[in-house]
C-alpha cells in the first residue's frame, strides 16, 4: 500500500511510503536536507514499521518540536491506520 503524508513543522513537505504488510518496501521524503532524508529512507527500507516508529518518534530538529524522522513515524502511524480500514 502506497501512502502520502503531508509533513508539518519541517523543511520537508511530504513523506511517501509503501508498506507491504508491516514492512517498509520504499520511502521517499520530499524536501528537507537531501542527503539526510535519502539516508533515512535507505536505512528504514526493509524494516518493520513499528521498529521505525519506536526509534524515530519524538526526535526534534534544532528548536523545532518535530523533525523529518518524527514526521516519518507519524506517516507510518497514519499509513498503518489507513491499512487497517
Secondary structure, 3 states (H helix, E strand, C coil): CEEEEECCCCCEEEEEEEEECCEEEEEEEEECCHHHHHHHHHHHCCCEHHHHHHHHCCCCECCECCCHHHHHHHHHHHHHHHHHC
